[in-house]
Amino acid sequence: MAVPIRTAVAALCAGLAATLCLTGPARADQNVGSRPHIWAVSGPERAAAAPEPRARVSLDDTTGTLSLSVTRGGRTVIEPSPVGIVTEQADFSQHLRFLHRKDRVVDERYRTKSGKRLDRRVHMNESRMSFATPAGARLDLVVRASADGVAYRYVLPAGYGDVLGETSAFNLPPDASAWLSTYRVDNEGPFAQYTAATAPTGEYSDQALFATDGGYTLLAESDLTGAYSGARLAHDQGTGSYRIKLADDRVHTDGQLATPWRAMVTGDLATVTRSTFTDDLAPGSKVANSSWIRPGTVLWTWLAGGKEAGQSLAAQKAYVDYAAERGWPYEAVDAGWYFKSDAWDTTDPNWQTDSWMPQLVDYARAKGVGIIVWIHQRDLDTPEERAQWLPTLERWGVKGVKIDFMNSEAQSMLQWYDAILPETAAHHLMVDFHGSTIPKGIQRTWPQVMSLEGVGGEEKRTNTAAHLTTLPFTRNVIGSMDFTPGAFQRVGLRPNSDAAEVGLTVAYESGLQMFAGTPESYDARPLARAYFDQVPAAWDDTRLLAGQPGQDAVLARRSGDRWFLGGVYAGAAHTATVPLSIGSGRWLVETIRDGADGLVQDHQVLRGGDKFDVDVVANGGFAGIACPWHPGVTTCYR
């Protein structure tokens, strides 16, 4: 039989400060009887009135099964859901008995190089609950709760063999609104809206958003490495259950195992949107000196010129000239630049001399532009290849690599990520992963990772305006997103207006914000071009001003004393009302919207908290800059 709750709490209190046991929010509930046992974990108390998520872990004395539920303000977020893991040597999904519990507070501060804000604080309560099987095998269930989420992971001692699977699941109220993306190995599926129960039977990406009586919850994962396997969500239509399914049928373990965090980013929509919970759960940076990591905007040439441009030094120099003229810090050379040299003998120490890339890097450096190069994962998949490529790119002066076509979250590919990450850091190469996993805490641990694709981005011809307005609340919540906005030339291939396309550069965050248009398309839209000259790629703060997944999203991001505004909408033309919730004082607000004959700009002086109207065309949007106003200030552009 499990240890009685009062006995467990008394034993715990003997080793902890009395104040924690009496008033700490991580505690065992009383008056719960002997079946089941229930333990509660909630976030640190705040002065703010917003309700915090609260996890409840239950152990059924009859079956010995564990479950976890989440509420917020007493309202359901996650219904009681199975918790468990099965290995070759032990079944931790049933017949468990409680051993003991240990609580602690996690309080950390860290600084990132990209993301929603650079300076961050982690403040969570953690409870480690230990259980045992009848044979004595031990499982620790570690639960964390903060103001914006709840997460749990399994910790197992060495000796229990490979992992055969998890019984972990998330049970949602059947009528909960759901925004889901069908699982693909490249994580580039579109988002669509259902209810939790009406979603078709299938597998969904582990970036699923639900709306319940308790608010919004985004299911996610954090601290995923090659020690484990990537997760997706398996669902049967007619139920509200979303089960964890691993990419591998068997996960090899070597020694003690701490699984990735099963995370639930929870709160009102504004809280979820600006949350850094999945980063906060991840280990701290492994890059001792990150001074060489510099986010920035990028002239990306793939949609502008295709593979032919990548094969031409003259074409790439012209793109560098344009980036230098505009003050954009980077130019990205995509596929084609080295395929023509597939016959290179890479065992020859001088094999790199056949490439024109060093000439381009030198040419760009003289103009103040850094070069980022595309490379296929298959050319970096062995230690020998990486030992040839990475030092060479560093010696040439390349600033970053866009690595493409991993297309897997299996353990073997995650182990490749484990190898390439310290190696790119050692050679001072920023990284943009394409055809990749999605961010799962990677950017806190490896800050040279400036962005990841893992999104149905600008290259896709099947995007809808509803998909575009869902991304700030789903994929972009968990980390930087290389959507590559700005492809004005793709008229008829993108679902939105020109002003909405400008707004995407703020609505979507990416440490390397790749502009996908042609120089000609920028020059034909001088207001968009001038805005791109202003927009940064690193932010001091992020706020949601207005929005509803699938309908609209208006975000404000601050850099220094200026707020950049980006709004995207799905549906018919209308006049949108936007609250200027960026702080007190008087602000000059300059917005770009769609007019009858192209983009137009409006100027107005408002007080913080005021509302302003924007005329939005069908599937349209807007972009803007707000800066402190006083007499004599006539523009926010610098």
Buried (B, 14 or more C-beta within 10 A) or exposed (E): EBBEBEEBBEEBEEEEEEEBBEEBBBBBEEEBEEEBBBBBBBBBEEEEEBBBBBBBBBBBBEEBBBBBBBBBBEEBBBBBBBBBBBBEEBBBBBBBBBBEBBBBEBEEEBEBBBBBBBEBEBBBBBBBBBBBBEEEBBBBBBBBBBBBBBBBBBBBEEEBBBBBBBBBBBBBBBBBBBBBBBBBBBBBBBBBBBBBBEBEEBBBBBBBBBBBBBBBBBBBBBBBBBBBBBBBBBBBEEBBBBBBBBBBEBBBBEEEBBBBBBBBBBBBBBBBBBBBBBBBBBEEBEBEEBEEBBBBBBBBBBBBBEEEBBBBBEBBBBBBBBBBEBEBBBBBBBBBBBEEEEEBEBEEEEBBEBBBBBEBBEBBBEEEBBBBBBBBBEBBBEEEBBEBBBEBBBEBBBBBBBBBEBBBBBBEBBBBBEBBBEBBBEBBBBBBBBBBBBBBBBBBBBBBBBBBBBBBBBBBEEBBBBBBBBBBBBBBBBBBBBBBBBBBBBEEBBBBBBBBBBBBBBBBBBBBBBBBBBBEBBEBBEBBBBBBBBBBBBBBBBBBBBBBBBBBBBBBBBBEEBBBBBBBBBBEEBEBEBBBBBBEEEBBBBBBBBBEEEBBBBEBEBEBEBEBEBBBBBBBBBBBBBBBBEEEEEEBEE
